Amino acid sequence: MNLLHRFSQFHKVSFSSLQFRLTLELVSLSILGLSSVAFWAGWQMEKNLVAAHKQTLEYIARSFPEQLQFYTQENSLETGLEKIIDKVATPELIVWVKNSQGELLAQSSTNHFLPEFQAVESFFQVPEKPQVIKFNNRDIVLCGTPLMINQNFIGKLYLSQDITSDQQKLNLSIWRLSLISIGTITILIMVICYRIGESLRPLKQMSEVARVISADDLSGSKLGLNQAPQEILGLAQAFNEMLLRLSGSWEQQRQFVGNVSHELRTPLTIIAGYLQSVLRRSDNLSTHQIQALETATNETEKTIRMLQDLLDLARADSGHLHFRCHPIMLNTLIIEVAQMSQKVTQRKINLTLTDEDVITCADQDRLQQVLINLVDNALKYSSPPHPIDIILAKTTDSALIHVQDYGVGITLTHQKRIFERFYRVDESRNRSQNGTGLGLAIAKSLTEAMEGSITVRSSPEEGSIFTVTLPIWRTS
């Protein structure tokens, strides 16, 4: 059953895969080899069959004059010919003799094809050496040799061997050999598919491990291929060593980002405080100086927010970002988020809630941060008079929160990278709108840390829908 299952899965293999190429090459070589053997065997059998009949006719033609000389010592020529012909003729072997004028001297009397085979003289140049010819859908071996006794020309001896029945038996044998070859090739293909699939299984395992590895579990990921061939074991060992090196580098990067964010946040907070203090006492400052101080204050506060975001991401990556998860009524939370967002914008924020209560287990502050981030993102990338829609839906196992805008939208190429850190769809637009490129990355990290997920569906110039999916909380 495993073999059949492996064979049934072959059609799913990519034409460019190593498994397909190896299988195709081995199967092609096997088919070529078996076909060559079957063809050679059939050709050799047919050759041997024809050769045996030719040798028989040559022997009869060679010994016929000696036997005729013996029988004509006491009998007439016609009587001698009849005795010899009756002796050598068979149902398949026809013998007849004609004199120099073409008159029939003697012939076989045991074959109903005799008149038909005698007529072959008028269609073919009868060869002296036995040759196979096709006549009236029958295969015959034919020859005609001069008949000499004591160096006197008596006439011409004709021998015709009907090999149609033997040829049919040979064709049947060749057909059976072909069927056996086809069956053998089919079994061979299945075995080759199975063996190559088993041999490449460790490589597939490596691909599966590499596909699911994330930066969070580099240190815990390891390939265990104890039964693999030596070459693949070496590759797996190198792969494991690479994972360890990447894990160390990633951990150093996390620590560096966290330390830098922490160390820079304090002095920047002090600088922001002094700038705000100077602005409050700006009675003796010029308009240009005030604008410069306001710009410095805004940029400082923006940098502090970015450092706080980096610090949150570093803590989330290292597992040091703590969550206080408890049951939350999403209906109420979404209303609060909409009210908070409405205070900082003149745009209309529409709510669509379910009639029943939707409860999930999450950290309320962190989930609120995620939703405010998504609403803020929707406000940035759409313009009046387009509203923002927040929709709460529920399935059997999940709660769905959709944040929809009707703005510029996101192309498919950008959608694949929109949750990467510092990735910006439009660099100039993000800078003009105080974007850092970390908001969606933080939303994704926080949502996944609460056992949820976040996705996006968007079309250019039609808007985007960000969906937060969280598990439904059940009391039992």
C-alpha positions as CSV (number, residue, x, y, z in Angstrom):
1,M,0.0,0.0,0.0
2,N,2.9,2.4,0.8
3,L,4.3,1.7,-2.7
4,L,1.0,2.4,-4.4
5,H,0.6,5.5,-2.3
6,R,4.0,6.7,-3.3
7,F,3.3,6.0,-6.9
8,S,-0.1,7.9,-6.7
9,Q,1.7,10.9,-5.3
10,F,4.1,11.0,-8.3
11,H,1.9,13.3,-10.4
12,K,2.2,16.0,-7.7
13,V,5.9,16.2,-8.1
14,S,7.2,19.3,-9.9
15,F,8.8,18.7,-13.3
16,S,11.8,20.7,-12.2
17,S,12.3,18.7,-9.0
18,L,15.3,16.3,-8.4
19,Q,12.9,13.4,-7.7
20,F,11.2,13.9,-11.1
21,R,14.5,14.2,-13.0
22,L,16.0,11.1,-11.4
23,T,12.9,9.1,-11.9
24,L,12.6,10.2,-15.5
25,E,16.2,9.3,-16.2
26,L,16.1,5.9,-14.5
27,V,12.7,5.0,-16.0
28,S,13.9,6.1,-19.5
29,L,17.0,4.0,-19.2
30,S,15.0,1.0,-17.9
31,I,12.5,1.3,-20.7
32,L,15.3,1.6,-23.3
33,G,17.1,-1.4,-21.8
34,L,14.1,-3.6,-21.6
35,S,12.7,-2.6,-25.0
36,S,16.1,-3.3,-26.5
37,V,16.2,-6.7,-24.9
38,A,12.7,-7.5,-26.0
39,F,13.2,-6.3,-29.5
40,W,16.5,-8.3,-29.8
41,A,14.9,-11.4,-28.4
42,G,12.0,-11.2,-30.8
43,W,14.3,-10.5,-33.7
44,Q,16.6,-13.4,-32.7
45,M,13.7,-15.8,-32.4
46,E,12.4,-14.9,-35.8
47,K,15.8,-15.2,-37.3
48,N,16.3,-18.6,-35.7
49,L,12.9,-19.8,-37.0
50,V,13.6,-18.7,-40.5
51,A,17.1,-20.1,-40.5
52,A,15.9,-23.5,-39.3
53,H,13.4,-23.7,-42.2
54,K,16.0,-22.5,-44.7
55,Q,18.4,-25.1,-43.5
56,T,15.8,-27.8,-44.0
57,L,15.0,-26.8,-47.5
58,E,18.8,-26.5,-48.4
59,Y,19.3,-30.0,-47.0
60,I,16.4,-31.5,-49.0
61,A,17.6,-29.7,-52.2
62,R,21.1,-30.9,-51.7
63,S,20.2,-34.6,-51.0
64,F,17.4,-34.8,-53.6
65,P,19.6,-35.6,-56.6
66,E,21.3,-38.5,-54.8
67,Q,18.1,-40.0,-53.6
68,L,16.6,-39.6,-57.1
69,Q,19.6,-41.4,-58.7
70,F,19.1,-44.3,-56.3
71,Y,15.4,-44.7,-57.0
72,T,15.7,-44.4,-60.8
73,Q,18.1,-47.3,-60.9
74,E,15.1,-49.7,-60.8
75,N,12.2,-47.4,-61.6
76,S,11.3,-44.8,-64.2
77,L,12.1,-41.1,-63.6
78,E,8.5,-40.2,-62.9
79,T,8.1,-43.1,-60.4
80,G,11.4,-42.2,-58.7
81,L,10.3,-38.6,-58.4
82,E,7.0,-39.5,-56.8
83,K,8.6,-41.8,-54.3
84,I,11.1,-39.2,-53.2
85,I,8.5,-36.5,-53.0
86,D,6.1,-38.7,-50.9
87,K,9.1,-39.3,-48.6
88,V,10.1,-35.7,-48.0
89,A,6.8,-33.9,-48.4
90,T,4.8,-32.8,-45.3
91,P,1.5,-30.9,-44.9
92,E,3.6,-27.7,-44.7
93,L,6.3,-28.7,-47.2
94,I,5.3,-28.7,-50.9
95,V,7.6,-30.2,-53.5
96,W,7.1,-30.2,-57.3
97,V,9.4,-30.8,-60.3
98,K,9.2,-29.4,-63.8
99,N,11.2,-30.3,-66.8
100,S,13.1,-28.0,-69.0
101,Q,10.0,-27.2,-71.0
102,G,8.1,-26.1,-67.9
103,E,6.0,-29.3,-67.8
104,L,5.1,-30.7,-64.4
105,L,6.9,-34.1,-63.8
106,A,5.8,-34.7,-60.2
107,Q,4.3,-33.0,-57.2
108,S,3.1,-33.3,-53.6
109,S,-0.4,-34.6,-53.0
110,T,-0.8,-33.8,-49.3
111,N,-1.4,-30.1,-49.3
112,H,-4.5,-28.2,-50.6
113,F,-2.3,-25.1,-51.1
114,L,-0.3,-26.8,-53.8
115,P,-2.0,-25.1,-56.8
116,E,-1.8,-21.7,-55.1
117,F,1.9,-22.2,-54.2
118,Q,2.8,-23.4,-57.7
119,A,1.3,-20.2,-59.1
120,V,4.0,-18.3,-57.2
121,E,6.3,-18.9,-60.1
122,S,4.4,-16.4,-62.2
123,F,4.6,-13.7,-59.6
124,F,8.2,-14.0,-58.3
125,Q,11.6,-14.8,-59.6
126,V,12.1,-18.0,-57.6
127,P,15.5,-17.8,-55.9
128,E,17.9,-20.7,-55.8
129,K,18.7,-20.2,-52.1
130,P,15.7,-20.4,-49.8
131,Q,14.1,-17.0,-49.2
132,V,11.0,-15.9,-47.2
133,I,8.3,-14.2,-49.2
134,K,4.7,-13.0,-48.5
135,F,2.1,-14.5,-50.8
136,N,-1.7,-14.3,-50.4
137,N,-1.3,-13.4,-46.7
138,R,0.9,-16.4,-46.0
139,D,4.6,-16.6,-45.2
140,I,6.5,-19.2,-47.2
141,V,10.1,-20.1,-47.6
142,L,10.7,-20.7,-51.3
143,C,13.5,-21.9,-53.5
144,G,14.0,-23.5,-56.9
145,T,17.2,-25.3,-57.8
146,P,18.3,-27.2,-61.0
147,L,17.9,-30.9,-60.8
148,M,20.9,-32.8,-62.2
149,I,21.5,-36.6,-62.4
150,N,24.9,-37.8,-63.6
151,Q,25.5,-34.3,-64.9
152,N,22.3,-34.6,-67.0
153,F,19.8,-31.7,-66.5
154,I,16.5,-33.3,-65.6
155,G,14.5,-30.1,-64.8
156,K,14.0,-27.8,-61.8
157,L,13.1,-28.7,-58.2
158,Y,10.8,-26.4,-56.3
159,L,10.5,-26.5,-52.5
160,S,7.9,-24.4,-50.6
161,Q,7.7,-24.4,-46.8
162,D,4.6,-22.8,-45.3
163,I,5.7,-21.1,-42.0
164,T,2.5,-19.1,-41.4
165,S,1.5,-21.1,-38.4
166,D,5.0,-21.0,-36.9
167,Q,5.2,-17.2,-37.6
168,Q,1.8,-16.7,-35.8
169,K,3.1,-18.7,-32.8
170,L,6.2,-16.5,-32.9
171,N,4.2,-13.3,-33.0
172,L,2.1,-14.5,-30.1
173,S,5.3,-15.2,-28.1
174,I,6.6,-11.8,-29.0
175,W,3.3,-10.2,-27.9
176,R,3.5,-12.1,-24.6
177,L,7.1,-11.0,-24.2
178,S,5.9,-7.4,-24.8
179,L,3.2,-7.6,-22.2
180,I,5.7,-9.1,-19.7
181,S,8.1,-6.2,-20.5
182,I,5.3,-3.6,-20.1
183,G,4.3,-5.2,-16.7
184,T,8.0,-5.3,-15.7
185,I,8.5,-1.7,-16.6
186,T,5.3,-0.6,-14.7
187,I,6.5,-2.4,-11.6
188,L,10.0,-1.0,-12.1
189,I,8.6,2.6,-12.4
190,M,6.7,2.1,-9.1
191,V,9.7,0.7,-7.4
192,I,12.0,3.5,-8.7
193,C,9.5,6.2,-7.6
194,Y,9.3,4.6,-4.2
195,R,13.0,4.2,-3.7
196,I,13.9,7.7,-5.0
197,G,11.1,9.2,-2.8
198,E,12.5,7.4,0.2
199,S,16.1,8.5,-0.6
200,L,15.0,12.1,-0.9
201,R,12.8,12.1,2.2
202,P,15.5,13.6,4.4
203,L,15.8,16.5,2.0
204,K,12.1,17.0,2.2
205,Q,12.3,17.0,6.0
206,M,15.0,19.6,5.8
207,S,12.8,21.7,3.6
208,E,9.8,21.4,5.9
209,V,12.0,22.4,8.9
210,A,13.4,25.3,7.1
211,R,9.9,26.4,5.9
212,V,8.5,26.6,9.4
213,I,11.5,28.0,11.2
214,S,11.1,31.5,12.5
215,A,13.5,33.9,14.3
216,D,11.9,33.0,17.6
217,D,12.8,29.3,17.5
218,L,16.2,29.2,15.8
219,S,17.9,27.8,18.8
220,G,15.4,25.0,19.3
221,S,15.2,23.9,15.7
222,K,17.4,20.9,14.8
223,L,17.4,18.3,12.2
224,G,17.5,14.7,13.4
225,L,18.2,12.4,10.4
226,N,19.8,9.3,11.9
227,Q,18.8,7.0,9.1
228,A,19.8,9.3,6.2
229,P,22.7,8.6,3.9
230,Q,26.1,9.9,4.9
231,E,26.0,12.7,2.3
232,I,22.7,14.0,3.6
233,L,23.8,13.6,7.2
234,G,26.7,15.9,6.5
235,L,24.3,18.5,5.0
236,A,22.0,18.2,8.0
237,Q,24.9,18.7,10.4
238,A,26.0,21.8,8.5
239,F,22.3,23.0,8.5
240,N,22.1,22.6,12.3
241,E,25.4,24.5,12.8
242,M,24.1,27.3,10.6
243,L,20.9,27.5,12.7
244,L,23.1,27.8,15.9
245,R,25.1,30.6,14.3
246,L,22.0,32.4,13.2
247,S,20.4,32.0,16.6
248,G,23.5,33.5,18.3
249,S,23.5,36.4,15.8
250,W,19.8,37.0,16.2
251,E,20.1,37.0,20.0
252,Q,22.9,39.5,19.8
253,Q,20.9,41.7,17.5
254,R,17.9,41.6,19.9
255,Q,20.0,42.5,22.9
256,F,21.7,45.3,21.0
257,V,18.4,46.8,19.8
258,G,16.9,46.5,23.3
259,N,20.0,48.0,25.0
260,V,20.3,50.8,22.5
261,S,16.6,51.6,22.8
262,H,16.7,51.6,26.5
263,E,19.9,53.7,26.8
264,L,18.8,56.3,24.2
265,R,15.2,56.7,25.5
266,T,16.3,58.3,28.8
267,P,18.5,61.1,27.5
268,L,16.0,61.8,24.7
269,T,13.3,62.1,27.2
270,I,15.4,64.6,29.2
271,I,16.1,66.6,26.0
272,A,12.4,66.6,25.1
273,G,11.6,67.9,28.6
274,Y,14.1,70.7,28.3
275,L,12.8,71.6,24.9
276,Q,9.2,71.7,26.1
277,S,10.3,73.8,29.1
278,V,12.0,76.3,26.8
279,L,8.9,76.5,24.6
280,R,6.8,77.3,27.7
281,R,9.1,80.3,28.4
282,S,9.3,81.5,24.9
283,D,8.4,85.2,25.5
284,N,11.7,86.5,24.4
285,L,12.2,84.1,21.4
286,S,11.6,85.0,17.8
287,T,9.1,83.2,15.6
288,H,11.9,81.4,13.7
289,Q,13.4,80.2,17.0
290,I,10.0,78.9,18.2
291,Q,9.4,77.0,15.0
292,A,12.9,75.4,15.3
293,L,12.2,74.4,18.9
294,E,8.8,73.0,18.0
295,T,10.4,71.0,15.1
296,A,13.1,69.7,17.4
297,T,10.5,68.7,20.1
298,N,8.4,66.9,17.5
299,E,11.3,65.0,16.1
300,T,12.5,64.1,19.6
301,E,9.1,62.8,20.6
302,K,8.9,60.8,17.4
303,T,12.3,59.3,18.1
304,I,11.2,58.4,21.6
305,R,8.1,56.7,20.2
306,M,10.2,54.8,17.8
307,L,12.7,53.7,20.5
308,Q,9.7,52.6,22.6
309,D,8.4,50.6,19.7
310,L,11.9,49.0,19.2
311,L,12.1,48.2,22.9
312,D,8.6,46.6,22.8
313,L,9.6,44.5,19.8
314,A,12.9,43.5,21.4
315,R,11.0,42.4,24.6
316,A,8.4,40.5,22.5
317,D,11.2,38.7,20.6
318,S,13.0,37.7,23.8
319,G,9.8,36.7,25.6
320,H,10.2,39.4,28.2
321,L,7.1,41.3,27.2
322,H,4.5,40.4,29.8
323,F,0.8,39.9,29.1
324,R,-2.0,40.0,31.6
325,C,-4.6,37.9,29.7
326,H,-8.1,37.6,31.0
327,P,-11.6,37.4,29.4
328,I,-12.5,40.6,27.5
329,M,-15.8,41.6,26.0
330,L,-14.8,42.7,22.5
331,N,-18.1,44.5,21.9
332,T,-17.2,47.0,24.7
333,L,-13.5,47.2,23.8
334,I,-14.2,48.1,20.2
335,I,-16.6,50.9,21.2
336,E,-13.9,52.3,23.5
337,V,-11.3,52.2,20.7
338,A,-13.7,53.9,18.3
339,Q,-14.5,56.7,20.9
340,M,-10.8,57.2,21.6
341,S,-9.9,57.4,17.9
342,Q,-12.9,59.7,17.2
343,K,-11.4,62.3,19.6
344,V,-8.3,62.9,17.4
345,T,-10.0,63.0,14.0
346,Q,-13.0,64.6,12.3
347,R,-13.5,61.5,10.2
348,K,-16.5,59.3,10.7
349,I,-15.8,55.9,12.3
350,N,-18.6,53.4,11.7
351,L,-19.1,50.4,14.0
352,T,-20.8,47.1,13.1
353,L,-21.2,44.8,16.0
354,T,-22.8,41.4,16.4
355,D,-26.0,41.0,18.5
356,E,-24.3,38.5,20.8
357,D,-21.4,39.0,23.1
358,V,-18.0,38.1,21.8
359,I,-15.5,37.2,24.5
360,T,-11.8,36.4,24.0
361,C,-8.9,35.9,26.4
362,A,-6.3,38.6,25.8
363,D,-4.4,41.5,27.4
364,Q,-6.8,44.4,27.1
365,D,-4.1,47.1,27.0
366,R,-2.1,45.3,24.3
367,L,-5.2,44.5,22.2
368,Q,-6.3,48.1,22.5
369,Q,-2.9,49.2,21.3
370,V,-3.2,46.9,18.3
371,L,-6.6,48.2,17.3
372,I,-5.7,51.9,17.8
373,N,-2.6,51.3,15.7
374,L,-4.8,49.8,12.9
375,V,-7.3,52.6,13.1
376,D,-4.5,55.2,13.0
377,N,-3.0,53.4,10.0
378,A,-6.4,53.5,8.2
379,L,-6.8,57.2,8.9
380,K,-3.3,58.0,7.5
381,Y,-3.9,56.1,4.2
382,S,-7.4,57.3,3.4
383,S,-8.8,60.8,3.1
384,P,-12.1,62.6,3.7
385,P,-14.9,62.1,3.1
386,H,-14.2,58.3,3.3
387,P,-15.1,56.8,6.7
388,I,-13.3,54.1,8.7
389,D,-15.3,50.9,9.4
390,I,-14.7,48.7,12.4
391,I,-16.6,45.4,12.1
392,L,-16.9,42.7,14.8
393,A,-17.8,39.2,13.6
394,K,-17.8,35.7,15.1
395,T,-17.3,32.2,13.9
396,T,-17.6,28.9,15.8
397,D,-14.0,29.1,17.1
398,S,-12.8,32.7,16.4
399,A,-13.5,36.3,16.9
400,L,-12.8,38.5,13.8
401,I,-12.2,42.3,14.1
402,H,-12.0,44.0,10.7
403,V,-10.6,47.5,10.3
404,Q,-11.5,48.8,6.8
405,D,-10.6,51.9,5.0
406,Y,-11.3,53.2,1.5
407,G,-8.0,54.8,0.7
408,V,-5.1,54.2,-1.6
409,G,-4.9,50.4,-1.0
410,I,-1.8,48.2,-1.1
411,T,-0.5,46.2,-4.1
412,L,0.0,42.5,-3.8
413,T,3.8,42.8,-3.8
414,H,3.7,45.1,-0.8
415,Q,1.1,43.1,1.0
416,K,3.6,40.2,1.4
417,R,6.0,42.5,3.3
418,I,3.7,45.0,5.0
419,F,4.3,43.5,8.4
420,E,8.1,43.6,8.2
421,R,9.9,46.0,10.5
422,F,10.7,49.4,9.0
423,Y,9.1,48.4,5.7
424,R,7.3,51.3,4.1
425,V,5.1,51.2,1.0
426,D,5.8,54.9,0.3
427,E,8.9,56.3,2.0
428,S,8.0,59.9,1.5
429,R,4.4,59.5,2.6
430,N,5.4,57.7,5.8
431,R,7.8,60.5,6.7
432,S,5.3,63.2,6.1
433,Q,2.8,61.3,8.3
434,N,5.3,60.6,11.2
435,G,5.4,56.9,10.3
436,T,8.2,54.7,11.6
437,G,7.4,51.5,9.8
438,L,7.1,49.6,13.1
439,G,3.4,50.0,13.8
440,L,2.2,46.9,11.9
441,A,5.2,44.9,13.0
442,I,4.3,45.6,16.6
443,A,0.6,44.8,16.0
444,K,1.5,41.5,14.5
445,S,3.9,40.6,17.3
446,L,1.4,41.5,20.0
447,T,-1.5,39.7,18.3
448,E,0.5,36.5,17.8
449,A,1.7,36.7,21.4
450,M,-2.0,36.5,22.4
451,E,-2.5,33.4,20.2
452,G,-4.1,35.4,17.4
453,S,-3.2,36.4,13.9
454,I,-3.5,39.5,11.7
455,T,-4.0,39.5,7.9
456,V,-4.6,42.1,5.2
457,R,-6.7,42.2,2.1
458,S,-6.3,45.1,-0.2
459,S,-6.8,46.5,-3.7
460,P,-5.1,49.6,-5.1
461,E,-7.3,52.7,-5.0
462,E,-10.1,50.6,-3.3
463,G,-8.8,50.4,0.2
464,S,-7.6,47.8,2.7
465,I,-9.1,45.5,5.3
466,F,-6.9,44.5,8.2
467,T,-8.4,41.5,10.1
468,V,-7.4,40.5,13.7
469,T,-8.4,36.9,14.5
470,L,-8.6,35.8,18.1
471,P,-9.7,32.5,19.7
472,I,-13.2,32.5,21.4
473,W,-13.0,32.2,25.1
474,R,-15.1,29.3,26.5
475,T,-15.9,28.8,30.2
476,S,-15.8,25.0,30.0
